[in-house]
Amino acid sequence: MNDVDRRLIQDKQDQLLTVAKKAMAQQEEIKKLNGEVSRLRQVLRRIAAYSTPDELRQNAEGDYGLDYDEALEMSYENIQQEAMSALQSSAL
């Protein structure tokens, strides 16, 4: 094997190493993004579990000691706060 062949082999090895390092960095980024997606799904599940307006109308007084209008307003504000908090801490 001559010097030219050795140089070509070394260049290819260097290129493969660079590609492998980039792939590993992308895998780490994908892990982070998957974690972020999972966290945002949890927020959406919490928001989806809020009482509907009809449920609030029927149960606000007994469950929360609030009249319907106040319970609806507080629920709306809580949903907004959940969404804003999720967006502020989001990497997406």
Secondary structure, DSSP 8 states (H G I E B T S, - for coil): --HHHHHHHHHHHHHHHHHHHHHHHHHHHHHHHHHHHHHHHHHHHHHHTS--HHHHHHHHHHHHS--HHHHHHHHHHHHHHHHHHHHHT---
